[in-house]
Amino acid sequence: MARVSCRLVTGPLHPLMPSGEQHEISHDGQRAVIVEVGGGLRTYETADGPLLDGYAIDEMCSGGRGQVLIPWPNRVRDGRFEFAGAGHQLILTEPEAHNAIHGLVRWGNWQLASRTSDRVVVEHVLHAQPGWPWPLSFQIEYALGDGGLTVTTTATNVGAQDCPYGAGQHPYLTLGGESVDSIVLRAPGRRYLEADERGIPIADHDVRGTRFDYTEPRELGPAVLDTGYSDLQRDDDGLARVVIESGRRATLWVDEGYGYLMVFTGDTLAPARRRRGLAVEPMTCAPNALQSGDGLVVLEPGARHRARWGITPG
């Protein structure tokens, strides 16, 4: 029998961080860290404190914190959909609800494309695979400036066929409090998506007169939200804005590339994370859009889609 020998390598160990390489940028008291794993946003803070309920450098991301949600955000019922006359079956990544959730790139390696002190660009190629036969190329730019953080996501269809596409991201906003209960929230959604027990929309409704109406600021208190919003109110600059206040203030804005928002108070997370941050998730399409088509983008070969969101402190 052949013997295989292994040599013990001695010296200092440099364990790989759960979120991979860390890319830190800063500007005038602001600091953000973007990670290799998933290309997501691990932390964002100002001199006054954190604006994201992120995670530590030695932790694996949980609850989707800061993660990039492409080529679809949120859920696909049964992971099954049809496009251009052909059926496709995605892996069920939310098996307890029999859904495919939050896309295919959250745990992939994103490469550093460029970096300065206040700006970083990461990129990733999603190759064709079972259930998703369309190759896509992505670039995400994270930039800090006097107006805060701006995140620009660009997707390019690098295949030979039309491709369905949706995008989102999953930041949890915080103003440093122990829970979200004391937050005063203003959210621009004029319609909310009623969902079933699996998180799949079954109807949409006007928010007026309902507990889901935050078009005027009011305190969250014990409210439980895991709610999609559409028909977003926009200001003259075309941006829709979510504002939170509790001693401090922060605004999450989305451009016209994002037509939907998900607001999640975190009640189903592990106890240590429950209701610590308010997830406000920009989405280009509705949950289950690969089945319903609501907001779904179709990219022709060579076509690009670009969308921006950001956070303004104060």
Phi, psi and omega in degrees: 000130181290143177259141176245124181254145177237137180260131177286124178264120181260163180128177183294139177270142177234081185297145178288130178292145182304329179258012174076207182295144182251132180242105182263135174232158182207157176196118170047054177089351176267150179213135176223149177234124178251143189244157178292318184284110179083352180065023187270179182255110185276319180215152168210126183213160173240182179298338180273352178132181182289147171248353174237138167275089185264216181212159187283162183296333181263013179253149167279141179302137176229152177068014180077014190305113177072004187284156179269131188245083179216150012270018166206144173265156176066215195251152168238117183300124180063006181065018188242137177203164176242143176212131179053039175082002180243144178269149181221145180235115178274158173294139181276095183271358168236071191297329182295334177252002179059045179237159162260132190231136165063030167082200191232006188242004187296334184242011178277163177275124175257131183270147175285122179264318177198159183202136167233187183294331184238014184207138175220143176238127176243154184218158183205144173248124175264112181276158175301144183204167178305130181089340181217087189273018186245118175284138180225149175242137184233144167229136174234126176255126172250124183224138175253139178208190182298333180270004178110216184259134174236132181239120182242120182250126179237127177244139178232130174282107181259015177261189184255002182230158172304149187223133172285151184204141169211157183216155174196176173212161196232057177283144172254114181281145174214153171243016175096359180283168180288333179210172180279354189302325184274358182287134169266122188246135166236122182233142192271004184288123178267349174226146177241154183261113174287131184239154176276187185292348178262004180081018181260127180299138177238348178192163171230150189220154169295136182284342185301129179081008180244167178288353182267001184275110175238027177292338168248141185298136172204156184290140178293314184057224182274008184305139178251119180234132164215069204230131174271144179234146176223185182051060187284131172295135180235146177278179184299337179275004178086359182267142170258139189232135170253127182241132173239144179220141172188081188081308173252180184216145174211150180235127169257125182241154176226145176273187186287352173292338179253112181259357184222154174226143171248132177241126189224121181275359172078024185289340181264004180282170176302149187309322182294339183250350189298125176058025177275330179222157179257111177286124173237107193251110173295137179221136176282342183217171180282160168305144179066024183294335178295337173266313187278332185082000184291107180082359184295135176266142172246118181261122172286160177307129181085350183283154180238152172231132181232137178217148183233143167218171180189177180231128177250119178288155171075000000 
